[in-house]
Every structure is written in structure tokens, then in C-alpha cells.
């Protein structure tokens, strides 16, 4: 994402080595002195002139007492943290004026972190991991683990000063009462110092300072790092159940819901969060088995926390309690209510400093499918169950069962006849509804019976079934169950969520035991034949049509 400290057009490394012979005014003289690394620049009281002079001096290998003194004056003038790398900061890019949540001009740099910090961040993500599905994931699969690849520390002097000023205000407010999170919270602060966590900067417990996660995209992470959070963008990537604020999480898996990757339509209102609208399953398993994710690890001053465990919170009341009341932040306990996650919300961007941008790869199970009811998988299933069963107070009807079966890639072969039979088989108590115990027992049995196998493994079985129907004159195309398997196979080989190229087609045909006789000449001919739209790629509809035609032509698997 280009998080390295990019050089501006005014970077001292590209400036001339000697000062101009004549200067029109004092300001241009100071700038020239700074870029040439002269004593005048290093002695300036202007932080920007001083920054440029230091950068120029270091580039020339200049050291000595006057450089050391200039470093101290710059840190003091801009109130920079003692552990910021001053050389990285001075080589950063200057951004003029206020923008977003940032109130004035700033210098921003992205400092690549050493292996010790990368290791610490891996411990942070591992230690706060919970594999729980929520509606905000919008059909995307749950990562099996975050594998940290890069960590950049954000050095933004103006945003830091705004954060520090607000932190001091909270300190005064907390003087009479200890500020802390409610019992049961499990932020990074509660992890042990094993695994290198001591490599991260210290936090201030007096103001209830915590490391919290904020999921986003690569582009948005860079924008937040440069211009701070924007409260006017609150809810643009998720709902605003607790009002317009900055939403933070204890768990990286919660933050990942708002990052990059394939998702269905976002929930936009209270109804979606409460479960009044049954979520539709995704059009197919999201394609990438491993993808990149960007997570901001934020230094967060929570101060006095307003704990909320209401199913239908009043967002205006919560917001007022922090902006003009006795609290500084809100903790929404959806873990207690729905066994999902706790969320922490602040309504002032100065309560949060985006300290680190973490780039991670997400290991995912194949097509996001369940391989058996392990403890973690049972937790995921129960979380999904609660989403679908909420309207009926913990039980589901026939239509909700269909949605849930589709969501876990276990659709009935026939939505009418087979769904009736499935419902009767599962509904053991004779009350017209299926409860959680019934559902878990049946899913466990399905796993034990090896019904849940991967797409390519099931393809041969469903293909033979389609051939048999075709020979009997009863084949009009794949039914809902067969189409689900075909989608599953397709998405495992589709790398961009939309279509496949020639090499991906070859891999796909081999996976379903339909390889061309000659991988060169025949593959070209096969590709042209399937690409009915003549756009150089093959989409899902073209793939479905090809398989349907192969069945009708009686081509064996």
C-alpha cells in the first residue's frame, strides 16, 4: 500500500547543494538555509524549517552538538513522543491545512517496524482471535488465522498532538474516579507480556488507554493515518447501532468484517443488526482462500466507559452521555446479548490515534466451509444460528432452515420436496420449530457421514446424478443443490470474483475430471467454445452452460 515515507517535491534530498546567491525576503532565506543544512536552518525556531534542515544535515552526514540540539528543539516544539524515529519523521511528507479529522498542517511518515514488533503484533492478533460469524461479515468467510506480513508505525505530529491534548483532558476528568473497562473485557492490554508484547509502546492506565482494532481497506487506512478519523463517514462501511462514532474492537476478527474482500450488501439500519431481516446467503463461496487484510491498531483513550447491554440501544442518548455527560466512551456488549463481540465506540476523533497499520494475510478454510463441529466451529455455527433464529426466539421455521442450509453450503437437492423431508427429520419435538440442539445434532451427523466434502470431490457424484437424469429424459439443468456445488467449484478457481482465464480453466477442468485431450491445442479450442460472449474470459454463467451441455451430450466424468 506504499506505507513507506514518500518524498515530497520539496524533499531536501532533491534540493540544490548550495544556497541561492540572493534572497528576496527572510522566509526564502530561511528555507534556503534549511535545505543546504546551514547553521541558520538548524538554529531556526520554525519547526518546519528546522525539520528540513535536520533532514538535509543527516543526508550530508553532518553530526555534532548543533545537530543534537536541533533534534531536541524539534521534539520539544512539536511535542513528539520520545520513541519516534526522528530521521523517519523528518523525511516524511508535509500535508498543508486541516483535512478530515485533522485540524491543521502536519508531517506524516510511515515507519517500517522491526521483526520484534511484527512478532509482537502476531501475538496480539493470535491472542485476541475469536472465530465467530456475525451479520456484518455479509457472507464473507471467517479467517482461520491472521499472518502478519508488514507493520508500519504512523508518525503524524498534528494528529498526535490532538490525541495527547484530549488524553490530558480525560486525565483531569478521571482524577476523582478510576477509569477502567467492565469485567470480562479482553483487549490487548489483558494479554501477558510473553511473545514480545513488551516491544509495543507503553500505555497509560490512568486514562484507561487500550490497544484496539479498526478494520478498513488499504486506501482508507492510509487516509486515516494522514488525516485522522472522519466522524462524518461513520457508518459508511457498517451500521451505526450506537450512533455516529468511531467503532473499535477487542478482536481482530471483528475488525476484519469491515476490511477488504467479497461481501454481500451492507446492513444499513437497526433492523439488520437486530435480526428482523433474514440475511441472504452469498452467491457462492468467496473466491480467495488467502487474501490481504489491513487493520489499524489504535491507541485509544477510553476514560469513563458507559456500559450498554441493551438489545435496542438509544444512539442519541449514548452519544450525549459522552459528548456532554459523564462518560468518554461506550462499550456495547453484543457478546453478552448475542455471543458475538464487544464493540467500543468514541464520539470524538481525538480519543483515538491510529498508531500502526498492520498488513496481514488471512488463512481461510477451503471455501469457508465447515469440516466438523470442533469447539471453534460449534461457536461459529451457534453464532449463525442465532442470526437466523432471532425472529422466533431461538427456533427456526422451514424457510429459515433453507436460508441457514444455503449459508453453510448444505442445500437440499430439491427446495420443495427435500426441504419438507429435511424439516420433518430435524424437527424432533413435534412443535413445528427446530431448536439449536436439533440443528447441531444434524450438522454433526452430516459431518460424520462425510456429506460436507469439498466442491471438486462432490462434483463427480453430482455429475453422475445429472447424467443419469439426462439419460432418463428428466434433466432440465442443474437443480439448486447441484448448482451450489458447481458454484463452490467455480469460486475455488476464480481469482478475481468474476471470471477465469485459460490457465484457470485448465486447472478447473482437471479438478472436475474433464481435462482436454491436449492441453495446448484442445485447451484453446475449448476456451473459445465456452467463451460465448467473446470477451476473452469465462464467467460463472458460461461455466454453468458448458457443464449443462456436457451432461446433455452424455460426456462422462
Secondary structure, DSSP 4 states (H G I P E B T S, - for coil): ---S----TT-GGGS-SS--S--SSHHHHHHHHHHTT-HHHHT-S-HHHHHHHHHHHHHTT--SHHHHHHHHHHHHHHT--TTS-HHHHHTSEEE-S-BTTB-S-EEEEEEEPPHHHHHHHHHHHHHT------GGGTTPPPEEEEEEEEEEEEEEHHHHHHHHHHHHHHHHHTTTS---PPTT---GGGS-SGGGGGGSPP--GGGTEEEEEEEE-HHHHHHHHHH---GGGTTSSS--TT-SSEEEESSHHHHHTTSSS---PPP-SHHHHHT-SPPPPPSS--S-SEEEEEEEEEEEE--SEEEE--TT--HHHHHHHHHSSS-SEEEEEHHHHHSS-EEEEESSGGGEEEEEEEEEEEEE-GGG---S--HHHHHHHHHHHHHHHGGGTSEE-HHHHHHHHHHTT---SSTTHHHHHHHHHH--SSSS-EEHHHHHHHHHHHHHTT----HHHHHHHHHHHHHHHHHTT--SS--HHHHHHHHHHHHHH-SSSSEE-HHHHHHHHHHTT---SSTTHHHHHHHHHH-TT-SSSEEHHHHHHHHHHHHHTT---
